[in-house]
Amino acid sequence: MKEFKIREGEEFIELVKLLKLLDLVNSGGEAKIRINKGEVLLNGELETRKRKKLYPGDTIDFDGTQISIL
C-alpha cells in the first residue's frame, strides 16, 4: 500500500492529478483514459470522474496498487 499526504493548506487532490503525481501513469491524458475506462476504485466502488476530489481517509485501488490518502 502506498500513502499520499495532501499538502499543507490544501483540502483535497483530484484523482487525475494523484495518478500522475505518483507516476502510476505516463501522462494526465493516460490517467483520464484509464479512469474513464473504469480502472479505478474509490473506497471500493467504481469511480469514473476524472476530477473527483480525494480527501484524507479515502482509498484508491488502481492497477494493483492501493493508495491511502492522508
C-alpha positions in Angstrom: 0.0 0.0 0.0 1.2 3.5 -0.9 0.3 6.5 1.2 -0.2 10.0 -0.2 -0.3 13.0 2.1 -2.2 16.1 0.9 0.0 19.2 1.0 -0.3 21.5 4.0 -3.0 24.1 3.4 -4.8 22.0 0.8 -8.1 20.1 1.5 -8.1 17.6 -1.4 -6.3 16.4 -4.5 -8.1 15.5 -7.8 -7.9 11.9 -8.9 -6.3 12.5 -12.2 -3.5 14.5 -10.5 -2.9 11.9 -7.9 -2.3 9.2 -10.5 0.1 11.4 -12.4 2.0 12.6 -9.2 2.5 9.0 -8.1 3.9 8.1 -11.6 1.2 5.4 -11.9 0.5 6.7 -15.5 2.8 8.4 -18.0 0.6 11.4 -18.6 -2.5 13.2 -17.5 -4.1 12.1 -20.7 -3.4 8.4 -19.9 -4.9 9.0 -16.4 -8.1 10.4 -17.9 -8.5 7.5 -20.3 -7.9 4.8 -17.7 -10.3 6.5 -15.2 -12.9 6.7 -18.0 -12.4 3.0 -18.8 -13.4 2.1 -15.2 -9.9 1.1 -14.0 -10.1 3.0 -10.6 -11.9 2.1 -7.4 -12.5 4.8 -4.8 -13.3 3.3 -1.4 -14.2 0.0 -3.0 -16.6 1.5 -5.7 -16.0 2.2 -9.3 -15.0 5.9 -9.9 -15.1 7.4 -13.4 -15.0 11.1 -12.5 -11.5 12.4 -13.5 -11.7 15.5 -11.3 -13.1 13.6 -8.3 -11.8 15.3 -5.2 -10.0 13.0 -2.8 -9.8 13.7 0.9 -7.9 12.2 3.8 -9.4 8.8 4.6 -10.1 7.9 1.0 -8.6 4.7 -0.5 -7.8 4.3 -4.2 -7.3 1.0 -6.0 -5.6 1.3 -9.4 -3.6 -1.2 -11.4 -2.8 -3.5 -8.5 -1.8 -0.6 -6.2 -3.7 0.6 -3.2 -3.3 4.2 -2.2 -4.4 5.7 1.1 -5.0 9.4 1.2 -3.6 11.1 4.4 
